[in-house]
Amino acid sequence: FSALNNDEAVQSTNDDACGCKCSAVNLGYWKDSYVNYFVKRYDRKPPEINRGYYARVKGIEHLVSQCLQVSKKECQIISFGAGFDTLYWRLKESGCTFSKFIEFDFPIMTSKKHFLIKKHKQLFEHLQFKDTDDKSVSPNLYTADYFLIGADLRDLNSISNKLTSAGINFDLPTIFIAECVLVYVDVQAISNLLKYLAKSFSDCIFINYEQVNLNDTFGRIMLENLRARGCMLPGHEDCENLDKQKSRFTSNGWDGAKAWTMVEIYNSFMENERCRIESIEMLDEKELLSQLLEHYCISVGWKGGSFENICIQEK
Ligand code: SAM
């Protein structure tokens, strides 16, 4: 692996994500009854960050719900670099059904998550265990439908073996999620992962949230910050626009792709919902929010028949 990569710096980005989600949730941007169990302490974030996280979480949630509707009960969800994300619990709480929810992250991260899940009854009580479960040893947690697995995304053999050990069905509709993860992974390793997924699964969609448009002044500052933290690898500058985000899928064996900046995602939300969140806190610098949202995107790539028409909310 590249000597430039700093796994610990990359892992620490999960603390930021979790702290920002807590900040927004506790101010009432969206409901998440679980995120507080994963965070010891956090600082209140400025309004543009809270709104940005709202767009990120709701944008992904909206696409995932649509996918679950079209694929019915049999869908599998696989989240790469899941960190301490709470989507499994939020989907369960809202009555969504799926056959399997698998989360991958570095073993050190999944063992921490494993510990916190066991510690908090409110998280643990949603899990159902099979009678015999000898694979469920930290850093892994294997239940009837939730699987928390320690693996490095750059190690394709390990990912492939662990998917098999979790009983994945390569013919069922499958949603892959990478929420602010790929930018931290070596570009060749992402390419290999995308090729492997497109080759192995017959009917699937990959939902990716990450930085984009990094070649203007604001983008270059973001890039420098990532570099200074030691968690950005060379090569990602190339993913600088929506077209490149899409071609990353189509050049790695996927049938088609779409991509939207977070400005488009934010503007696609229902007006009453936008009014609600905009009334939570005053935002003097509207320009700052647009600038931030211009530099993040959600892209999707699909393969097979189920997910071709998945789109952002129509108003
Ligand atoms: N997806 C979560 C969210 O949005 O709340 C966490 C996002 S955090 C910014 C990035 C996550 O990706 C971290 O938990 C990190 O450990 C994980 N990650 C980055 N590179 C990885 C790799 N090579 N293998 C496994 N996990 C990785």
Residues whose N, C-alpha, C, O or C-beta is under 5 A from the ligand:
A	BS01	SAM	V10 Q11 T13 N14 A17 F80 G81 A82 G83 D85 F104 D105 F106 M109 A151 D152 L153 R154 E179 C180 V181 Y184 V185
